[in-house]
Amino acid sequence: MQRQVALIKQSLFDQGYLDEQFMELEELQDDANPNFVEEVATLYFKDSARLINNIDQALERGSFDFNRLDSYMHQFKGSSTSIGASKVKTECTMFREYCRAGNAEGCLRTFKQLKKEHATLRKKLEQYFQASKR
Amino acid sequence: MAGEVPNLAESKLRALVVDDNLVNQMTHHKLLDRLGIQNDVVCNGQEAVDVHCSGRNYDLILMDMEMPIMNGIQATKILREMGIESKIAGVTTRAEEEERKEFMEAGLNYFQEKPLTISKLASKFKY
């Protein structure tokens, strides 16, 4: 089982979903907080779901307030950086560049990809945490 | 992460985390805990100013740049105007030269690009 956990984790790094910041968080786990990383991840996915919803609503309205969108994405990028969510962070950066360029189509395309990467990371991390508990 | 984690509990240092992002609040709080540093967390620059007005003081302030109500640049300026001499580390994912310069000129002692790590934080406490 330990091997399975290690393999799941290694694949997350090999496929670029996570970077070394995730390992920094794992180093913070101790007897007082044995589930610290899972707690941070849970908070991240709760907070990022809210941001995704806000951005979805803003984009659906059709009028692109690039400043507001950039502000939401700044938050998203910040959280993603802190947890080591590498692919999501990259999409956040691209989205913000499209915001600065006033490129609505670029924003829509990137946001679609961001949601895909975010959903995949969520699923893989859930698998990892479940396997870690067995 | 190489090397042992220093334990600074005996030094009785105190730190203040100023960040509106919940994930950052949690991770920065834990990072400081791990170093044995007592710390408080507030959500924006205005709260950072308010907590100092209430009489609390800190050895180190981790100040995010972009926050609602009052951002890190304004808060840093006000704290310095109040005579607060704590070390203030500007912490942000934004790292464009102009923004860094503006933040430093507000009164920072250090500028630290996110993400924060144990080793980055520990280096700020070498007295």
HADDOCK unambig.tbl for C-alpha pairs under 7 A between the chains (distance, minus, plus):
assign (segid A and resid 24 and name CA) (segid B and resid 1 and name CA) 6.72 0.50 0.50
assign (segid A and resid 24 and name CA) (segid B and resid 117 and name CA) 6.56 0.50 0.50
assign (segid A and resid 28 and name CA) (segid B and resid 31 and name CA) 6.90 0.50 0.50
assign (segid A and resid 28 and name CA) (segid B and resid 34 and name CA) 6.72 0.50 0.50
assign (segid A and resid 40 and name CA) (segid B and resid 23 and name CA) 6.55 0.50 0.50
assign (segid A and resid 43 and name CA) (segid B and resid 23 and name CA) 6.52 0.50 0.50
assign (segid A and resid 44 and name CA) (segid B and resid 23 and name CA) 6.02 0.50 0.50
assign (segid A and resid 75 and name CA) (segid B and resid 21 and name CA) 6.84 0.50 0.50
assign (segid A and resid 78 and name CA) (segid B and resid 93 and name CA) 6.46 0.50 0.50
assign (segid A and resid 79 and name CA) (segid B and resid 23 and name CA) 5.68 0.50 0.50
assign (segid A and resid 79 and name CA) (segid B and resid 24 and name CA) 6.51 0.50 0.50
assign (segid A and resid 81 and name CA) (segid B and resid 115 and name CA) 6.08 0.50 0.50
assign (segid A and resid 82 and name CA) (segid B and resid 24 and name CA) 6.35 0.50 0.50
assign (segid A and resid 82 and name CA) (segid B and resid 115 and name CA) 5.32 0.50 0.50
